[in-house]
Amino acid sequence: MFSWRCRLNIIMEKAEQIKYWADSSDRDYKTMHHLYEKKDYNWALFLGHLVIEKLLKAYFVKNVNNKPPLFIICYDWRKRPIYN
């Protein structure tokens, strides 16, 4: 049985992976905003970090490699900076 990470890397094409991470980030952003409006700041902040993580994964797949690291915030960006 494949994990979600294996499925993304093996089955999905590059464009599909980018769309997956961007769409997932959009859903989390809406939830984060809703939680913020309800003054549930701790969970809103947690989802905010997930939004950033997923957007970085979409960027990573598009510009660096087809396989984003599991915890992209821990990735050593000095190896390949965001800007070209």
C-alpha positions as CSV (number, residue, x, y, z in Angstrom):
1,M,0.0,0.0,0.0
2,F,1.3,3.4,-1.0
3,S,1.4,6.4,1.3
4,W,0.1,9.7,0.1
5,R,3.6,10.9,-0.5
6,C,4.4,7.8,-2.7
7,R,1.2,8.3,-4.7
8,L,2.1,12.0,-5.4
9,N,5.6,11.1,-6.6
10,I,4.8,8.0,-8.6
11,I,1.3,8.4,-10.0
12,M,0.8,12.2,-10.4
13,E,2.4,14.2,-13.1
14,K,4.2,17.4,-12.2
15,A,1.3,19.7,-13.1
16,E,-1.1,17.5,-11.0
17,Q,1.2,17.7,-8.0
18,I,1.4,21.5,-8.2
19,K,-2.4,21.7,-8.5
20,Y,-2.8,19.3,-5.6
21,W,-0.6,21.3,-3.2
22,A,-2.1,24.7,-4.3
23,D,-5.7,23.5,-4.0
24,S,-5.0,21.9,-0.6
25,S,-3.3,25.2,0.5
26,D,-6.4,27.2,-0.7
27,R,-8.7,24.9,1.4
28,D,-6.5,25.3,4.5
29,Y,-6.4,29.1,4.0
30,K,-10.2,29.3,4.0
31,T,-10.4,27.2,7.1
32,M,-7.6,29.3,8.7
33,H,-9.5,32.5,8.0
34,H,-12.7,31.0,9.4
35,L,-10.9,30.0,12.6
36,Y,-9.3,33.5,12.9
37,E,-12.7,35.1,12.6
38,K,-14.0,32.8,15.4
39,K,-11.0,34.0,17.5
40,D,-9.5,30.5,17.6
41,Y,-6.0,31.9,17.1
42,N,-3.9,28.8,18.0
43,W,-5.5,26.6,15.4
44,A,-5.6,29.5,12.9
45,L,-1.8,29.9,13.3
46,F,-1.2,26.2,13.0
47,L,-3.2,26.1,9.7
48,G,-1.3,29.2,8.5
49,H,1.9,27.3,8.8
50,L,0.4,24.4,6.8
51,V,-0.6,26.9,4.1
52,I,2.9,28.1,3.8
53,E,4.3,24.6,3.8
54,K,2.0,23.5,1.0
55,L,2.7,26.5,-1.1
56,L,6.4,25.9,-0.7
57,K,5.9,22.3,-1.8
58,A,4.1,23.5,-4.9
59,Y,6.9,25.9,-5.6
60,F,9.5,23.1,-5.0
61,V,7.8,20.7,-7.4
62,K,7.5,23.4,-10.1
63,N,11.0,24.9,-9.8
64,V,13.4,22.5,-8.0
65,N,12.4,18.9,-8.1
66,N,9.4,16.6,-8.6
67,K,9.8,15.2,-5.1
68,P,9.3,17.8,-2.3
69,P,10.9,17.0,1.0
70,L,8.5,15.7,3.7
71,F,9.1,18.7,5.9
72,I,9.9,21.5,3.4
73,I,10.3,24.2,6.1
74,C,13.4,22.2,7.3
75,Y,14.8,22.0,3.8
76,D,18.2,23.7,3.4
77,W,17.3,26.4,1.0
78,R,20.9,27.4,0.7
79,K,21.3,24.4,-1.6
80,R,18.8,25.9,-4.0
81,P,17.4,29.3,-3.0
82,I,13.9,30.3,-3.9
83,Y,15.1,33.0,-6.3
84,N,17.1,32.3,-9.4
